[in-house]
Amino acid sequence: MSFYNVGDKVNYHSIIGGPVTSTGHEIIEILLKPNNFGSNVAWLTNKSSCVSLSALSHAEPATEVGDE
């Protein structure tokens, strides 16, 4: 299980466990169960509604040209 915090950079997967659907999101808020959504959720930048934490993966840090 991955743990997330507000401010983390994440990728979104529209199919849980599937390929990355969109990148470059930041977690704005997290709401853990119990809640009205039935799962732990987060609000992200550039998303209009909350998403399940299960639909997220940590974004890999960008590397600069020449980094090895």
Sequence and secondary structure as in RCSB ss.txt:
>XXXX:A:sequence
MSFYNVGDKVNYHSIIGGPVTSTGHEIIEILLKPNNFGSNVAWLTNKSSCVSLSALSHAEPATEVGDE
>XXXX:A:secstr
     TT EEEE SSTTS   EEEEEEEEEE SSSTTSS EEEETT SS EEGGGEEE      TT  
